[in-house]
Every structure is written in C-alpha cells, then in structure tokens.
C-alpha cells in the first residue's frame, strides 16, 4: 500500500501528468463507482473502487468530504475539485416490465416449436408485475425456467433480473394467436378478392383450429360465395373459384363434328367455371341446351346432332 501510495503521489506531482479532476454529476453502469468514473485524468488508478453505486435507476449525492475520504483510502491525496462541493451519482438502468417478460416467454415458446410462423402469444399475468430497474447490461433479464400447459394455457415462470438478487416468479395464462385473414370492406357474393381486400389479424389458435382459417394466397383471385361484411374472418368455405362464365353472359356456342365446326350466338342461363357444365340459350332457335364452359365467352356442345338454327 505504501509503495502504491508513493507511486500515485509521484504521478500527481509530476509535471508530465495532469492532476485528476472531478467530473461533476456522473452516471455509472456498475455496482461500484471507480476513480475513472469520478475523475478525469485518473491514470493507473482509474479502475480502483471508491464507493458503492446506488441501485439501478436511482441517484445519490456524494459530498466533497466523502470523496476526499474515499480517495485518501486508495492513496489519492490531491485532485482538482473545480469548485464542486457535491457530486450527484446516478446509476443507469434498463426497465423490465410485463411487455419485456411477455416477449421473453414468447421467444422461449418459439424456441420449443410451440409458437410457429404467423403465431403470437397473448400473455395475461395473474398478478400485475410492476416495472423493475435492472442493470443496464446486454442481458438485463433472462428466463430461469418456464412451465406451460398447452391444454389450459396456464404458465409459471422464474426470471433472473440483473442487479436484483431475488428471482422474479410470475404466473398466468397464455392465449396462442394466429394470423388470420379478415375482409376490408363489405362485398357482394361473386366479388373476386385482391390482396388489398384482405388484412391479417390475430385470432385465438383454438378458434382457428375449430373453424378453419384460409391462407392469404388461397384467397386472392377467388370469389366470395356470399355477401360479406367488413371485418369478417374468412374461412376456406367463404370463397370459390371465380366463374369463367356468369349468368346472362353472351357466349359463342361451338359444335364440332369431325372436321366441321359450327358456331352460333347464345346466352348463359347458369354460370360455370372452365370445364364445368352450364345451361345456354341458343339465341337463334330459342332452345335451351346443355354445354361445357371452354373459356370466357365460349362454350362447347358435345352431345349428338343439334338443330343450330340453320347453321
């Protein structure tokens, strides 16, 4: 100690080194306040501890007399006070709240494969968790253990909080959510959906599993099977392949026999998709005939010879 004190004294009196100088109000991250925290030009004594820091997220005032006493204990006898008689010492903190804990729980469930892509966890704590001030470190809080019961959604968890000796125990319930498509606006039956007509919103997974939820890629380009309202959850049964030919559409009726192809104008009485049957009115003979949809505006008659109104 004598050798170290002499060495520090030599550093203080040498013209090659500037004397340590009080910084003024300071903020620290560790549990102790060091010479380097409190003084500029601390030199080799920078890592030496002066006194204990306040708890994370709190502050305290240190008098010049206390600073002199602490500095003297490590052999630092002389320093510039800059006219200060009190220094305010604050300790940095990271706030740990319910949101932070819920995010860690969700990450743990995802790591176990319980929380998949497009899913989220709605965590409800049995008792409100007050915001806590943890040390301002890279990992201010971590899960020690998590117990989750998928059948009921109940959970209990223990967390380690940096800077707080006692672990934090919490419990509650977790409702797993999954992104599901909902309509933006009200539409009549037959409306062909675009991506702009659908928004993804979370719904309880248990509800989605019981009713079925359509994927967005299975909805775009499909037609609504019924009139639908704004905000409605879309299920697979709510959409179908759009009609290639709709009721009352004007069509060309094709009749092929060997190398001969006859055509006549008609009007659809029923709708159909490509390859599906429909009823068509021959506009020349006024006869209703059965046909197969070929494409938009085109149907084919594949039955026996027909009276095609002179064609």
C-alpha positions in Angstrom: 0.0 0.0 0.0 2.9 2.4 0.8 4.6 1.7 -2.5 1.3 2.2 -4.4 0.6 5.5 -2.5 4.1 6.7 -3.2 3.7 5.9 -6.9 0.4 7.7 -7.1 1.8 10.7 -5.3 4.7 10.8 -7.8 2.1 10.7 -10.7 0.2 13.6 -9.1 3.3 15.8 -8.6 5.0 15.0 -11.9 4.8 17.8 -14.5 4.3 15.1 -17.1 0.8 14.2 -15.8 -2.2 16.4 -15.2 -3.9 16.1 -11.8 -7.1 14.2 -11.5 -10.2 16.5 -11.9 -13.7 15.9 -10.6 -16.1 15.4 -13.5 -19.2 16.7 -11.9 -22.5 14.7 -11.9 -21.9 11.3 -13.3 -23.8 8.2 -14.5 -22.4 4.7 -13.9 -23.4 1.2 -15.0 -21.7 -1.0 -12.4 -22.3 -1.7 -8.8 -19.3 0.4 -7.7 -18.0 3.9 -8.5 -14.4 3.9 -9.7 -11.8 6.6 -9.8 -12.2 6.7 -13.5 -15.9 7.3 -13.1 -15.4 10.2 -10.7 -12.3 11.8 -12.1 -10.8 12.9 -15.4 -7.1 12.1 -15.8 -7.5 9.2 -13.4 -4.3 7.4 -14.8 -3.4 4.0 -13.4 -5.9 4.3 -10.6 -8.9 4.5 -12.9 -10.2 1.0 -12.1 -9.9 1.4 -8.3 -13.2 1.4 -6.5 -14.2 4.4 -4.4 -17.6 3.5 -3.0 -20.8 1.5 -3.8 -23.0 2.8 -6.5 -26.7 3.4 -5.9 -29.3 0.8 -7.0 -30.1 0.7 -10.8 -32.4 3.6 -11.8 -31.7 5.7 -8.7 -29.3 8.6 -7.7 -27.5 9.8 -4.7 -25.4 12.8 -3.7 -21.8 12.4 -2.5 -20.2 15.3 -0.6 -16.7 16.5 -1.3 -15.7 15.4 2.2 -16.8 11.8 1.4 -15.0 11.9 -1.9 -11.8 13.1 -0.1 -12.1 10.3 2.4 -12.6 7.6 -0.3 -9.8 8.9 -2.4 -7.4 9.0 0.6 -8.1 5.4 1.3 -6.6 4.4 -2.0 -3.7 6.9 -1.8 -5.2 9.7 -4.0 -4.4 12.8 -1.9 -4.6 15.6 -4.4 -7.1 16.4 -7.1 -8.9 19.4 -8.7 -12.3 20.0 -7.3 -13.4 22.5 -9.9 -15.2 24.4 -7.1 -17.6 21.5 -6.6 -18.7 20.5 -3.2 -21.3 17.8 -4.1 -21.4 15.2 -6.9 -24.7 13.6 -8.0 -24.1 9.9 -8.8 -26.8 8.2 -10.9 -26.9 4.5 -11.9 -28.2 3.6 -15.3 -30.9 1.1 -15.6 -33.0 -0.9 -18.1 -36.7 -1.0 -17.3 -38.1 -4.6 -17.1 -41.9 -4.7 -17.3 -44.7 -7.0 -18.4 -44.0 -6.4 -22.0 -40.4 -7.4 -21.6 -41.3 -10.6 -19.8 -44.0 -11.5 -22.3 -41.5 -11.1 -25.2 -39.1 -13.5 -23.4 -41.9 -16.0 -22.8 -42.9 -15.9 -26.5 -39.2 -16.3 -27.5 -39.0 -19.4 -25.3 -42.1 -20.9 -26.7 -40.9 -20.3 -30.2 -37.6 -22.0 -29.4 -39.5 -25.0 -28.3 -41.5 -25.1 -31.6 -44.8 -24.3 -29.8 -45.0 -20.8 -31.3 -44.8 -21.2 -35.1 -44.6 -18.8 -38.0 -47.5 -16.4 -38.1 -48.3 -17.0 -34.5 -48.0 -14.9 -31.3 -48.6 -15.3 -27.6 -51.1 -13.1 -25.7 -49.8 -13.3 -22.1 -52.0 -12.4 -19.2 -50.3 -12.2 -15.8 -52.2 -13.5 -12.7 -50.8 -10.5 -10.7 -49.7 -7.2 -12.2 -45.9 -7.1 -12.5 -44.5 -3.6 -11.5 -41.8 -2.2 -13.7 -38.3 -3.1 -12.3 -35.0 -1.3 -12.8 -32.4 -3.8 -13.9 -28.7 -3.2 -14.5 -28.0 -1.6 -17.9 -26.3 -4.6 -19.3 -26.6 -6.6 -22.6 -29.0 -9.1 -20.9 -30.8 -7.3 -18.1 -33.3 -10.2 -17.7 -33.4 -13.9 -18.6 -35.7 -16.9 -18.1 -34.5 -19.4 -15.5 -37.4 -21.8 -16.2 -40.9 -21.7 -17.8 -43.7 -24.3 -17.3 -46.5 -24.1 -19.8 -49.6 -26.3 -20.1 -51.0 -26.2 -23.7 -54.3 -27.7 -22.6 -55.3 -24.9 -20.3 -52.8 -22.2 -21.3 -51.6 -21.9 -17.7 -47.9 -21.0 -17.2 -45.5 -20.2 -14.4 -42.0 -18.7 -14.9 -39.0 -17.6 -13.0 -36.8 -14.7 -14.2 -33.3 -13.6 -13.2 -33.0 -9.8 -13.1 -29.6 -8.2 -13.4 -28.8 -6.2 -10.3 -31.6 -7.8 -8.2 -30.6 -10.7 -6.0 -34.1 -12.3 -5.6 -35.5 -14.1 -8.7 -38.9 -12.9 -10.0 -41.7 -15.5 -10.1 -44.8 -14.9 -12.2 -47.7 -17.0 -13.4 -50.8 -16.6 -15.5 -52.3 -17.8 -18.8 -51.1 -17.7 -22.4 -53.5 -17.5 -25.4 -51.8 -18.6 -28.5 -52.8 -16.4 -31.5 -52.5 -17.0 -35.2 -52.7 -14.5 -38.1 -56.0 -14.9 -40.0 -57.4 -13.1 -43.0 -60.2 -10.5 -42.5 -62.1 -8.5 -45.1 -61.5 -4.8 -45.5 -65.0 -3.6 -46.6 -68.3 -5.2 -47.4 -68.7 -7.0 -50.7 -71.5 -8.8 -52.6 -71.3 -12.5 -53.5 -69.1 -13.2 -56.5 -66.6 -10.5 -55.8 -63.2 -11.6 -56.8 -60.8 -10.7 -54.0 -57.5 -8.9 -54.3 -54.7 -8.5 -51.8 -56.0 -5.0 -50.9 -59.3 -6.5 -49.8 -57.8 -8.6 -47.0 -55.9 -7.8 -43.8 -54.2 -10.3 -41.5 -55.3 -10.0 -37.8 -54.6 -12.3 -34.9 -57.3 -14.7 -33.6 -57.1 -17.4 -30.9 -55.5 -20.6 -32.2 -58.2 -22.8 -30.6 -60.9 -20.9 -32.5 -58.9 -21.1 -35.8 -58.5 -24.9 -35.3 -62.2 -25.4 -34.8 -63.5 -23.2 -37.6 -60.6 -23.4 -40.1 -58.7 -20.4 -41.4 -57.8 -19.7 -45.1 -54.4 -18.6 -46.1 -54.0 -15.3 -47.9 -52.6 -17.0 -51.0 -55.7 -19.2 -51.2 -58.0 -16.1 -51.2 -56.5 -13.7 -53.7 -58.2 -14.3 -57.1 -61.0 -16.3 -55.5 -64.7 -15.2 -55.5 -66.9 -14.8 -52.4 -69.6 -17.4 -52.1 -71.9 -15.0 -50.2 -72.4 -11.4 -49.3 -69.8 -10.5 -46.8 -69.3 -7.7 -44.3 -66.3 -5.5 -43.3 -64.1 -7.2 -40.7 -65.4 -10.7 -41.3 -63.0 -13.6 -40.7 -62.5 -15.5 -44.0 -62.8 -19.3 -43.9 -62.0 -21.7 -46.8 -65.7 -22.2 -47.4 -66.2 -18.5 -47.9 -64.5 -18.4 -51.3 -64.6 -20.4 -54.5 -63.0 -20.4 -58.0 -64.5 -17.4 -59.9 -67.0 -18.2 -62.7 -65.5 -18.2 -66.1 -69.0 -17.5 -67.5 -71.7 -15.9 -65.4 -75.4 -15.9 -65.7 -76.7 -13.8 -68.7 -73.2 -13.6 -70.3 -73.3 -13.6 -74.1 -71.3 -16.6 -75.4 -70.4 -18.3 -78.6 -71.7 -21.9 -78.9 -69.3 -24.3 -80.6 -70.5 -27.6 -82.1 -67.8 -29.8 -83.6 -68.4 -33.0 -85.6 -65.4 -34.4 -87.5 -63.8 -31.7 -89.5 -66.8 -29.5 -89.3 -67.2 -26.7 -86.6 -70.4 -24.8 -86.3 -71.0 -21.7 -84.2 -74.0 -19.8 -83.0 -74.6 -17.0 -80.5 -76.0 -17.8 -77.2 -76.7 -16.5 -73.6 -75.7 -18.3 -70.4 -78.6 -19.2 -68.2 -76.3 -20.5 -65.5 -72.7 -19.8 -64.6 -69.8 -22.1 -64.7 -66.0 -22.4 -64.4 -63.8 -23.8 -67.1 -64.7 -27.4 -67.8 -67.9 -27.3 -65.9 -71.4 -27.8 -67.4 -74.0 -25.0 -67.8 -77.2 -24.2 -69.5 -77.2 -21.9 -72.5 -80.0 -20.3 -74.6 -79.4 -20.6 -78.4 -80.4 -17.1 -79.4 -81.4 -18.1 -82.9 -83.5 -21.2 -82.2 -84.5 -20.0 -78.6 -83.7 -23.5 -77.4 -82.0 -24.2 -74.1 -79.1 -26.6 -74.5 -76.5 -28.1 -72.2 -72.9 -27.1 -72.8 -69.5 -27.1 -71.3 -67.6 -23.9 -70.5 -64.4 -23.5 -72.6 -63.3 -20.0 -71.7 -64.8 -16.6 -71.1 -67.5 -16.2 -73.7 -67.1 -19.7 -75.2 -69.0 -22.9 -74.7 -69.0 -26.2 -76.4 -71.8 -28.6 -77.2 -70.6 -32.2 -77.2 -73.9 -34.1 -77.4 -75.5 -35.6 -80.6 -76.5 -33.6 -83.6 -78.4 -30.5 -82.8 -80.6 -28.0 -84.7 -78.4 -25.0 -84.6 -80.9 -22.7 -86.4 -79.8 -23.4 -89.9 -76.0 -23.5 -89.2 
